[in-house]
Amino acid sequence: MQRWRRFMRAGLVLVALLGLAGIACGAPDPLLDDRDALGAAPTGRILFAQNGDIHVWDGSTTQITHVGDASYPRWSGDGSRFVFVRTGDAFSDLYIANADGSGMEQLTFYQPPIQPGTEAYIREAMWALDPVWSRAGDAIAFVSDRNTLKNFLWLMPAPGENPYQIQASTYNGENVEHPDFSPDGQRIVFAQRTTGENDLQRWTQLWVVDLNTEQLFPLVETNEGAYDPAWSPDGRWIAYTGRTGAENDIWVVPAEGGTPIRLTNFGNVRAPTWSPDGSWIAFLQTDGGSFKAVAAPFSVGEDGTPRLGEPQELFKGSGIDATSGLSWAP
């Protein structure tokens, strides 16, 4: 039963966010400043998942896989390849491919070689989820329930090499989600579920682990929800989705710890990603029954306060998978 709960989590999060579609949709955001948007336009390549396949935006959108079961794409550090997930019957595996979708290669093999649907099959099948490729090298981090009943953090030193568990991620015994590397590849930020006084009180908080020492420290502690962390290219900031009541907005917090700052006030957005130079943040916003991707210029004022300029729409479409998020490369 625990496996099926985890399998359903992406769908449940998507349904919950779609329920926010009417909240502040299309309304001006008083937290945004439009001065930085004048004469500027985002560039580069953004990966996203839609209807079970991987697509790329580079001014227009192109489907680059044709498998029907793909999700959660993330660029390699040099943008020449990407890692993603393919989901099967009670299991999932990691794959990599060239930037155009060619040369697909399987990295994990988590489907047991026995009859699907049997008790033994369910017991042996495993999940590989939420991969991210280090911008500083070949390492790939992901979460998995390999040898456990919960999804913890694993590190594959290079594509195809044997992964090992990051023991610090098991600290509070709950599922890990959405890891992201620091720019130098030495630390990982991730969301981890937390349980309150009973199992009905559940939310996520942000933690950072040092890969050299496995020292763990809390970054964002909240009793409402913090998830989708994304480390800025200069290493100074971590953007994330913060939940306040029924609203989801983009927040940012200093990577070394500090007070979180709310960047948007739409109430219906998630999945931030940074442009390669750190001057933009793109994110997904509900758009009727689906999502659209928008990007807003990011800057830090003279007083040290970060802010976003007015968002610009990049693309939209039915079937965009918000849980898979976005990944931006030059």
KARA-V844118 format. One record per pair of residues at least 24 apart in sequence whose ideal C-beta (glycine too) atoms are under 8 Angstrom apart, sorted by the first residue. I is the first residue (numbers start at 1). GAP is how many residues later the second one is. Records with the same first field share a line. If there is no record, write none. Layout:
I: GAP ; GAP
This chain:
2: 147 ; 148
3: 87 ; 119 ; 122 ; 124 ; 142
4: 86
6: 121 ; 139 ; 145 ; 169
7: 83 ; 120
9: 314
10: 61 ; 311 ; 313 ; 314
13: 309 ; 310
14: 307 ; 308 ; 309
17: 231 ; 251 ; 253 ; 269 ; 305
18: 268 ; 271
19: 227
20: 226 ; 227 ; 228 ; 247 ; 248 ; 266
21: 247 ; 265 ; 266 ; 267 ; 268
23: 223 ; 224 ; 243 ; 244 ; 245
24: 223 ; 241 ; 242 ; 243 ; 244
25: 241 ; 243 ; 260 ; 261 ; 262
27: 239
29: 235 ; 236 ; 237 ; 282
30: 235
31: 231 ; 232 ; 233 ; 234 ; 276 ; 277
32: 231 ; 232 ; 264 ; 275 ; 276 ; 277 ; 278 ; 279
33: 274 ; 275 ; 276 ; 277
34: 275 ; 276
35: 274
36: 261 ; 263 ; 273 ; 274
37: 259 ; 260 ; 272 ; 273 ; 275
40: 257 ; 269
41: 271
42: 233 ; 238 ; 240 ; 253 ; 270 ; 272
44: 231 ; 232 ; 284 ; 285 ; 286
45: 30 ; 34 ; 54 ; 283 ; 284 ; 285
46: 227 ; 236 ; 247 ; 268 ; 280 ; 281 ; 282 ; 283
47: 26 ; 27 ; 28 ; 35 ; 279 ; 280 ; 281 ; 282
48: 25 ; 245 ; 272 ; 273 ; 276 ; 277 ; 278 ; 279
49: 24 ; 35 ; 271 ; 272 ; 275
50: 267 ; 269 ; 270 ; 271
51: 267 ; 268
54: 28 ; 30 ; 43 ; 47
56: 43
57: 236 ; 257 ; 258
60: 255
61: 254 ; 256
64: 33 ; 35 ; 36 ; 37
65: 32 ; 36 ; 39
66: 35
70: 25
71: 250 ; 252 ; 253
72: 57 ; 58 ; 59 ; 251 ; 252 ; 253
73: 251 ; 254
74: 57 ; 58 ; 59 ; 253
75: 58 ; 252 ; 253 ; 254
76: 57
77: 56 ; 57 ; 58 ; 59 ; 60
79: 250 ; 251
81: 52
82: 51 ; 245
83: 24 ; 48 ; 49 ; 50 ; 57 ; 76
84: 47
85: 43 ; 44 ; 45 ; 46
89: 27 ; 28 ; 36
90: 26 ; 31 ; 32 ; 35
91: 34 ; 35 ; 36
92: 35 ; 36 ; 37
93: 35
94: 34 ; 37 ; 46 ; 48 ; 62
96: 63
105: 54 ; 55
107: 33 ; 49 ; 52 ; 53
108: 36 ; 55
110: 34 ; 36
127: 24
129: 48
130: 47 ; 48 ; 49
132: 47 ; 48 ; 49
133: 48
134: 47 ; 51
135: 46 ; 48 ; 50 ; 98
136: 45 ; 47 ; 48 ; 49 ; 50
137: 48
139: 42 ; 46
141: 25 ; 38 ; 40 ; 47
142: 37
143: 32 ; 33 ; 34 ; 36 ; 47
150: 24 ; 25 ; 26
151: 24 ; 25 ; 26
152: 24
153: 26 ; 35 ; 37 ; 56
155: 56
166: 43 ; 45 ; 48
167: 47
168: 41 ; 46 ; 47 ; 48
169: 38 ; 40 ; 47
171: 36 ; 45
177: 27 ; 50
178: 49 ; 50 ; 51 ; 147
179: 50
180: 49 ; 50 ; 51 ; 58
181: 50
182: 49 ; 53 ; 73
183: 48 ; 49 ; 50 ; 51 ; 52
184: 51
185: 26
186: 24 ; 25 ; 26
187: 24
189: 30 ; 40 ; 42 ; 49 ; 66
190: 39
191: 35 ; 36 ; 37 ; 38 ; 49
196: 27
203: 40
206: 32 ; 34 ; 47
208: 47
217: 40
219: 34 ; 36 ; 38
220: 31 ; 33 ; 40
226: 25 ; 34
227: 43
228: 42 ; 43 ; 44 ; 97
230: 42 ; 43 ; 44 ; 51
231: 24 ; 43
232: 42 ; 46
233: 41 ; 42 ; 43 ; 44 ; 45
234: 44
237: 69
239: 24 ; 33 ; 35 ; 42
240: 32
241: 28 ; 29 ; 30 ; 31 ; 42
250: 31 ; 33 ; 58
252: 54
261: 44 ; 45
263: 35 ; 43 ; 44 ; 45
264: 32 ; 44
270: 52 ; 55
271: 51 ; 52 ; 53 ; 54 ; 55
272: 54
273: 52 ; 53 ; 54 ; 55
274: 24 ; 54
275: 53
276: 52 ; 53 ; 54
281: 27
282: 32 ; 44 ; 46
283: 43
284: 36 ; 38 ; 41 ; 42
285: 26
287: 29
289: 29
290: 26 ; 27 ; 28 ; 29 ; 30
291: 25 ; 29 ; 31
292: 24 ; 28
293: 27 ; 33
